[in-house]
Amino acid sequence: MDFFATTVWDVPIKEYPFVFPRPEELEAARRALLERSPHVVAVQGAYGVGKTFFAKLYSEYFGEQYPGGIHYFAEPNQAQSYMEQHLEQIQNCHDLTLYVIDETTSLVYDEYRLRKFLSRFDRFRDHPHIHLLLIGQTVPEPLIREGV
């Protein structure tokens, strides 16, 4: 499994005794990613409720179904840089791949950054082999809306 650089994914589940697996919600996210076009799911909630950990659990439950790997980005700029550097590789990928982009709330308050991110993000959003989990206290509507 290819986890992109961050320590979040290295924390064992037992370190979070207050968080329990939520199979129904994990399965609902999986169904939404499979059935929606674009393949985008927003995980929203207050600070500290377990949004990022939910994405970690999702990756552990369904990781084998992503032969293209699971890539975690701590914030949108990191994702944007990676997508720019690996544009051709991503566009030509025929293996199902999951991209988890955390801290998308930062884009809500900066319209310039949101527009810049969207200009690159739209290339990948409708790719049939890319699934996106967007995490934030508030996920900007243009990132999850169909047909944007």
BALOBA-1460 file (C-alpha; in Angstrom, 3 decimals):
// residues 148
<rec num="1" residu="m" x="0.000" y="0.000" z="0.000"/>
<rec num="2" residu="d" x="1.395" y="3.380" z="-0.993"/>
<rec num="3" residu="f" x="0.670" y="5.972" z="1.685"/>
<rec num="4" residu="f" x="1.924" y="9.460" z="0.884"/>
<rec num="5" residu="a" x="4.179" y="11.182" z="3.408"/>
<rec num="6" residu="t" x="2.506" y="11.802" z="6.728"/>
<rec num="7" residu="t" x="2.611" y="10.261" z="10.161"/>
<rec num="8" residu="v" x="-1.187" y="10.160" z="10.503"/>
<rec num="9" residu="w" x="-1.351" y="6.799" z="8.750"/>
<rec num="10" residu="d" x="1.305" y="5.301" z="11.037"/>
<rec num="11" residu="v" x="-0.752" y="5.697" z="14.221"/>
<rec num="12" residu="p" x="-2.240" y="2.317" z="15.211"/>
<rec num="13" residu="i" x="-5.996" y="2.140" z="15.734"/>
<rec num="14" residu="k" x="-5.472" y="1.198" z="19.396"/>
<rec num="15" residu="e" x="-4.104" y="4.734" z="19.950"/>
<rec num="16" residu="y" x="-7.661" y="6.006" z="19.450"/>
<rec num="17" residu="p" x="-9.724" y="4.113" z="22.041"/>
<rec num="18" residu="f" x="-12.535" y="6.681" z="21.816"/>
<rec num="19" residu="v" x="-13.012" y="6.088" z="18.095"/>
<rec num="20" residu="f" x="-14.705" y="2.930" z="17.007"/>
<rec num="21" residu="p" x="-15.096" y="1.562" z="13.495"/>
<rec num="22" residu="r" x="-18.339" y="2.629" z="11.895"/>
<rec num="23" residu="p" x="-18.959" y="-0.024" z="9.265"/>
<rec num="24" residu="e" x="-22.253" y="1.525" z="8.074"/>
<rec num="25" residu="e" x="-20.647" y="4.924" z="7.457"/>
<rec num="26" residu="l" x="-17.556" y="3.395" z="5.867"/>
<rec num="27" residu="e" x="-19.761" y="1.346" z="3.545"/>
<rec num="28" residu="a" x="-21.886" y="4.418" z="2.727"/>
<rec num="29" residu="a" x="-18.718" y="6.307" z="1.741"/>
<rec num="30" residu="r" x="-17.614" y="3.362" z="-0.396"/>
<rec num="31" residu="r" x="-20.987" y="3.146" z="-2.167"/>
<rec num="32" residu="a" x="-20.972" y="6.890" z="-2.808"/>
<rec num="33" residu="l" x="-17.479" y="6.763" z="-4.295"/>
<rec num="34" residu="l" x="-18.465" y="3.894" z="-6.567"/>
<rec num="35" residu="e" x="-21.841" y="5.245" z="-7.660"/>
<rec num="36" residu="r" x="-21.322" y="9.000" z="-7.928"/>
<rec num="37" residu="s" x="-19.806" y="10.893" z="-10.768"/>
<rec num="38" residu="p" x="-17.543" y="12.591" z="-9.941"/>
<rec num="39" residu="h" x="-16.193" y="10.068" z="-7.440"/>
<rec num="40" residu="v" x="-15.909" y="12.534" z="-4.548"/>
<rec num="41" residu="v" x="-16.978" y="12.221" z="-0.905"/>
<rec num="42" residu="a" x="-16.649" y="15.036" z="1.638"/>
<rec num="43" residu="v" x="-15.979" y="14.135" z="5.266"/>
<rec num="44" residu="q" x="-16.997" y="17.195" z="7.281"/>
<rec num="45" residu="g" x="-17.193" y="17.877" z="10.993"/>
<rec num="46" residu="a" x="-15.886" y="19.892" z="13.894"/>
<rec num="47" residu="y" x="-12.231" y="19.886" z="14.866"/>
<rec num="48" residu="g" x="-11.186" y="16.664" z="16.597"/>
<rec num="49" residu="v" x="-14.234" y="14.504" z="15.837"/>
<rec num="50" residu="g" x="-12.218" y="11.948" z="13.870"/>
<rec num="51" residu="k" x="-12.518" y="12.973" z="10.205"/>
<rec num="52" residu="t" x="-8.934" y="12.091" z="9.338"/>
<rec num="53" residu="f" x="-9.145" y="8.923" z="11.368"/>
<rec num="54" residu="f" x="-12.319" y="8.001" z="9.459"/>
<rec num="55" residu="a" x="-10.259" y="8.255" z="6.252"/>
<rec num="56" residu="k" x="-7.588" y="6.038" z="7.823"/>
<rec num="57" residu="l" x="-10.219" y="3.451" z="8.767"/>
<rec num="58" residu="y" x="-11.657" y="3.658" z="5.249"/>
<rec num="59" residu="s" x="-8.203" y="2.981" z="3.807"/>
<rec num="60" residu="e" x="-7.738" y="-0.008" z="6.112"/>
<rec num="61" residu="y" x="-11.173" y="-1.481" z="5.338"/>
<rec num="62" residu="f" x="-11.028" y="-0.975" z="1.572"/>
<rec num="63" residu="g" x="-7.298" y="-0.569" z="0.849"/>
<rec num="64" residu="e" x="-7.008" y="-3.797" z="-1.142"/>
<rec num="65" residu="q" x="-9.597" y="-2.454" z="-3.579"/>
<rec num="66" residu="y" x="-7.232" y="0.378" z="-4.587"/>
<rec num="67" residu="p" x="-4.418" y="-1.272" z="-6.577"/>
<rec num="68" residu="g" x="-3.259" y="2.190" z="-7.679"/>
<rec num="69" residu="g" x="-2.583" y="3.051" z="-4.038"/>
<rec num="70" residu="i" x="-3.911" y="5.388" z="-1.392"/>
<rec num="71" residu="h" x="-2.346" y="8.835" z="-1.268"/>
<rec num="72" residu="y" x="-2.856" y="11.112" z="1.730"/>
<rec num="73" residu="f" x="-2.165" y="14.837" z="1.554"/>
<rec num="74" residu="a" x="-2.133" y="16.901" z="4.749"/>
<rec num="75" residu="e" x="-3.450" y="19.961" z="2.910"/>
<rec num="76" residu="p" x="-4.559" y="21.053" z="-0.595"/>
<rec num="77" residu="n" x="-1.252" y="22.671" z="-1.626"/>
<rec num="78" residu="q" x="0.529" y="19.373" z="-1.064"/>
<rec num="79" residu="a" x="-2.042" y="17.600" z="-3.243"/>
<rec num="80" residu="q" x="-1.802" y="20.252" z="-5.931"/>
<rec num="81" residu="s" x="2.000" y="19.996" z="-6.105"/>
<rec num="82" residu="y" x="1.841" y="16.208" z="-6.338"/>
<rec num="83" residu="m" x="-0.818" y="16.309" z="-9.060"/>
<rec num="84" residu="e" x="1.210" y="18.804" z="-11.105"/>
<rec num="85" residu="q" x="4.408" y="16.746" z="-10.813"/>
<rec num="86" residu="h" x="2.695" y="13.459" z="-11.681"/>
<rec num="87" residu="l" x="0.076" y="14.703" z="-14.152"/>
<rec num="88" residu="e" x="0.787" y="12.233" z="-16.941"/>
<rec num="89" residu="q" x="1.150" y="9.270" z="-14.585"/>
<rec num="90" residu="i" x="-2.167" y="10.083" z="-12.879"/>
<rec num="91" residu="q" x="-4.068" y="10.645" z="-16.128"/>
<rec num="92" residu="n" x="-2.772" y="7.386" z="-17.619"/>
<rec num="93" residu="c" x="-3.445" y="5.294" z="-14.525"/>
<rec num="94" residu="h" x="-5.959" y="2.497" z="-15.071"/>
<rec num="95" residu="d" x="-5.865" y="1.183" z="-11.505"/>
<rec num="96" residu="l" x="-8.392" y="2.439" z="-8.989"/>
<rec num="97" residu="t" x="-6.606" y="5.001" z="-6.784"/>
<rec num="98" residu="l" x="-7.749" y="6.860" z="-3.671"/>
<rec num="99" residu="y" x="-6.617" y="10.410" z="-2.921"/>
<rec num="100" residu="v" x="-7.350" y="11.781" z="0.542"/>
<rec num="101" residu="i" x="-7.021" y="15.575" z="0.812"/>
<rec num="102" residu="d" x="-7.162" y="16.953" z="4.341"/>
<rec num="103" residu="e" x="-7.688" y="20.507" z="5.605"/>
<rec num="104" residu="t" x="-9.808" y="21.601" z="2.635"/>
<rec num="105" residu="t" x="-11.401" y="24.189" z="4.960"/>
<rec num="106" residu="s" x="-8.413" y="26.422" z="4.192"/>
<rec num="107" residu="l" x="-9.772" y="26.891" z="0.661"/>
<rec num="108" residu="v" x="-13.108" y="28.239" z="1.927"/>
<rec num="109" residu="y" x="-11.516" y="31.462" z="3.123"/>
<rec num="110" residu="d" x="-9.226" y="32.142" z="0.161"/>
<rec num="111" residu="e" x="-11.039" y="32.452" z="-3.164"/>
<rec num="112" residu="y" x="-7.789" y="32.818" z="-5.138"/>
<rec num="113" residu="r" x="-6.401" y="29.553" z="-3.720"/>
<rec num="114" residu="l" x="-9.743" y="27.832" z="-4.325"/>
<rec num="115" residu="r" x="-9.836" y="28.920" z="-7.993"/>
<rec num="116" residu="k" x="-6.209" y="27.887" z="-8.502"/>
<rec num="117" residu="f" x="-6.835" y="24.516" z="-6.886"/>
<rec num="118" residu="l" x="-10.011" y="23.952" z="-8.922"/>
<rec num="119" residu="s" x="-8.199" y="24.698" z="-12.198"/>
<rec num="120" residu="r" x="-5.982" y="21.684" z="-11.572"/>
<rec num="121" residu="f" x="-8.431" y="19.593" z="-9.554"/>
<rec num="122" residu="d" x="-11.014" y="19.453" z="-12.357"/>
<rec num="123" residu="r" x="-8.592" y="17.435" z="-14.499"/>
<rec num="124" residu="f" x="-8.775" y="14.592" z="-11.993"/>
<rec num="125" residu="r" x="-12.249" y="14.857" z="-10.533"/>
<rec num="126" residu="d" x="-13.989" y="13.069" z="-13.389"/>
<rec num="127" residu="h" x="-11.265" y="10.464" z="-13.991"/>
<rec num="128" residu="p" x="-12.980" y="7.050" z="-13.780"/>
<rec num="129" residu="h" x="-10.171" y="5.481" z="-11.755"/>
<rec num="130" residu="i" x="-9.759" y="8.226" z="-9.156"/>
<rec num="131" residu="h" x="-11.680" y="8.361" z="-5.903"/>
<rec num="132" residu="l" x="-11.376" y="11.474" z="-3.725"/>
<rec num="133" residu="l" x="-12.037" y="11.795" z="0.004"/>
<rec num="134" residu="l" x="-12.029" y="15.479" z="0.960"/>
<rec num="135" residu="i" x="-11.679" y="16.272" z="4.654"/>
<rec num="136" residu="g" x="-12.406" y="19.525" z="6.459"/>
<rec num="137" residu="q" x="-14.536" y="21.336" z="8.968"/>
<rec num="138" residu="t" x="-16.156" y="22.767" z="5.858"/>
<rec num="139" residu="v" x="-15.415" y="21.423" z="2.391"/>
<rec num="140" residu="p" x="-15.820" y="24.080" z="-0.328"/>
<rec num="141" residu="e" x="-18.985" y="23.365" z="-2.303"/>
<rec num="142" residu="p" x="-17.313" y="23.684" z="-5.748"/>
<rec num="143" residu="l" x="-15.081" y="20.723" z="-4.893"/>
<rec num="144" residu="i" x="-17.994" y="18.337" z="-4.392"/>
<rec num="145" residu="r" x="-20.677" y="19.739" z="-6.673"/>
<rec num="146" residu="e" x="-21.371" y="17.804" z="-9.855"/>
<rec num="147" residu="g" x="-20.620" y="19.455" z="-13.168"/>
<rec num="148" residu="v" x="-18.318" y="22.192" z="-11.877"/>
